[in-house]
Amino acid sequence: MFVCKSKIENMVVLLNGTFWSENLHSDTKHELLHVLSGHMTIECADGRKFPLQSGDILLIPANWEHRDISKPNSELKLQLI
C-alpha cells in the first residue's frame, strides 16, 4: 500500500498541444499523468523514453526535466494531477 500525504494543488484534463513536446520542462512539484485516451512518450533529459497509452499512469518526480511527445492533432487526452 502507498499513502501520499501531499496536497493536490491542481487537477486538469489536457488535450494534445505542442508546447510540452517542443521544450524540456520540469515542475517544483510531482506530476501524476493519467492517459485518458491516445498515445504519447515521455522523454527524459538523459534520453530515456517512456511510451504511454490509454489507461497508463506515470509519476514524474519534482524537478525532473522531461518533454511530452505525441503526434500533432492526435486524439491525446491527459489528466494531470
C-alpha positions in Angstrom: 0.0 0.0 0.0 1.2 3.5 -0.8 -0.1 6.5 1.1 0.7 10.0 -0.1 0.1 12.9 2.3 0.8 15.6 -0.3 -1.8 18.2 -1.1 -3.3 18.1 -4.6 -3.0 21.7 -5.8 -4.2 21.3 -9.4 -6.1 18.7 -11.4 -6.8 19.4 -15.1 -7.6 17.5 -18.3 -5.2 18.4 -21.1 -5.7 17.9 -24.8 -2.8 17.5 -27.2 -0.6 20.5 -27.5 2.9 21.2 -29.0 4.5 23.4 -26.2 5.1 20.4 -23.9 6.7 18.4 -26.7 9.0 21.1 -28.1 10.5 22.1 -24.7 12.2 20.3 -21.9 10.4 21.3 -18.7 10.1 20.4 -15.1 7.9 21.4 -12.1 8.8 22.0 -8.5 6.0 19.6 -7.5 5.5 15.9 -8.5 3.2 15.4 -11.6 0.9 12.4 -11.9 -0.1 11.8 -15.5 -3.1 9.6 -16.4 -3.5 8.9 -20.1 -7.3 9.0 -20.7 -7.0 8.4 -24.5 -4.4 8.2 -27.2 -0.6 7.5 -27.1 2.4 9.6 -26.1 6.0 9.3 -24.9 7.7 11.0 -22.0 11.3 11.7 -22.9 13.8 12.5 -20.1 16.7 15.0 -20.4 19.1 12.0 -20.3 17.4 10.4 -23.4 15.3 7.7 -21.6 11.8 7.3 -23.1 8.6 6.0 -21.6 5.9 5.1 -24.1 2.4 5.5 -22.6 -1.1 4.6 -23.9 -4.7 4.9 -22.8 -5.0 3.8 -19.2 -1.3 4.2 -18.2 -0.3 6.3 -15.2 3.1 7.8 -14.7 4.5 9.7 -11.7 7.0 12.3 -12.7 9.2 13.4 -9.7 9.6 17.1 -8.9 12.4 18.9 -10.8 12.7 16.0 -13.4 13.3 17.5 -16.8 11.2 15.9 -19.5 9.1 16.5 -22.5 5.8 15.1 -23.6 5.9 13.7 -27.2 2.8 13.0 -29.2 1.7 13.2 -32.8 0.3 16.6 -33.8 -3.5 16.6 -34.0 -3.7 13.2 -32.3 -6.5 12.2 -30.0 -4.4 12.5 -26.9 -6.2 13.4 -23.6 -4.4 13.5 -20.3 -5.4 14.0 -16.7 -2.6 15.9 -14.8 -2.6 15.8 -11.0 
